[in-house]
Amino acid sequence: MNFGITTANATAITPKITRITKYQYIAKNAFSFETTFESPQSGEVSRMNFEIQKQPEGDWLFSKIRRE
């Protein structure tokens, strides 16, 4: 699956997010969720798990990204 990478003919291929599931708080300042992507060209489906933590300055940091 191509995640927003520009191809030789300079057209970007962006996957479609079809589902966000399994969201849960793992700490007062952190949560996790699973996102399902689908390629508009091939129909290929991919899932990725994310963990996000709020930093002391107020920004959100993706601390873990795992592909299934």
Secondary structure, DSSP 4 states (H G I P E B T S, - for coil): ---S-B-TTS-B--PEEEEEEEEEEEETTEEEEEEEEE-TTT--EEEEEEEEEE-TTS-EEEEEEEE-
